[in-house]
């Protein structure tokens, strides 16, 4: 009787494995991709929002902008500021209600640059936006302006804009080592508001003797609490005829400032043409109430051969801010507007030294 042959299963399995490996190498067989564990609960793809919040399905966005004064640390001080919104450089939107606003309608998905404008007076509006936060889209601050791109049907933005101050100063005579009198005040320790005429350290009727030159430090601060006098920088304007006075040395908080007439814009050059010297106080210089003021030291000598001055030197401060142009189409930075009269936007703080 013939014997049954035994099947060599080991050889068959080996040949099968080799065939599978070969087919995989040639791409005929692919292993399934690994499966990530599913977390409990509903999921939403990262690139998709609920349908009511997608710009493709809602053409417009309700934008609400609130403005707060960050200098008021005792409470939440909300106030109204005017902002103009630009799309591709064209004035498109205006916001005037920034205290619990009902909002304005803008196009969903478009980038809008909002520029605040400054106003004069005690606790007036400043134009420089310090910070922004909120929800409903992209929010950032560029050069002190708000840039938004809404991605939802409602967008809320909270801005931090300090309020503008009026200024007060007192003068210290470094030559005679004493505080100076204002001609309208019998006390030399008071801080004086706009329109000061500085006399001497002796009394409010004794004129200053310019024979030894001028070396004075003006300590200036905000009059109102929770305010700051600066906005987008301040021009220091000095009227001192070059036929009488040598070029001044000006120091801000101990640091020398350079003559900056070349930095004036066209309208400012027209408005300040009577001033011989111009210096610039940077935007980040703090001028608040209490102990957060500034010290500005001005030193000037009479020219050789000149024994007395024929006119009183004048030192003025001009705050730069943002303003709406007279044609109503743009917002510019400057201390004066672009009208034919180049009017001050924030009132000058002016002071003179009585030497004649």
NORTAZI-V743561 format. One line per field, one symbol per residue. phi: phi as a letter, one per 30 degrees, with the letter a starting at -180 (. if undefined). burial: b if it has 24 or more other C-alpha atoms within 12 Angstrom, else e. Layout:
phi->???
burial->???
This chain:
phi->.dddddddddddddddddddedddddidbbddddcddcddjdbbedcbceedccedcbdbbdcccccbcdddcdacccbdbcbcccchicdbbbbbcbbhddjccbddjddbcccdcdbdjdhddccdddabblbjldbacbhiccbbbdbbdbbcbcccbdcdcdcbbbccdddchadccddcbdcccddcdeidcdcbddadcdddcdecicbbcccbaddddhbbddbcjbdccccaeddbcdddcbbchicdccdbeddddedddddcddddbbbbcdddddbcdicccbcccbbbcddejccaccbddbbbcbddbcbddddicbbcclcbdcddchdddcedccbbcdcc
burial->eeeeeeeeeeeeeeeeeeeeeeeeeeeeeeeeeeeeeeeeeeeeeeeeeeeebebeeeebbbbbbbbbbbbeeeeebbbbbbbbbbeeeeebbbbbebbeeebbbbbbbbbbbbbbbbbbbbbbbbbbbbbbbbebbbbbbeebbbbbbbbbbbbbbbbbbbbbbbbbbbbbbebeeebbbbbeeeebeebbbbbbbbbbbeebeebbbbeebbbbbbbbbbbbbbbbbbbbbbbbbbbbbbebbbbbbbbbeeeebebebeebeebbbebbeebbbbbbbbbebbbbbeeebbbbbbbbbbeeeeebbeebbbbbbbbbbbbbbeeeebbbbbbbbbeeeeebbbbbbbbbbbbe
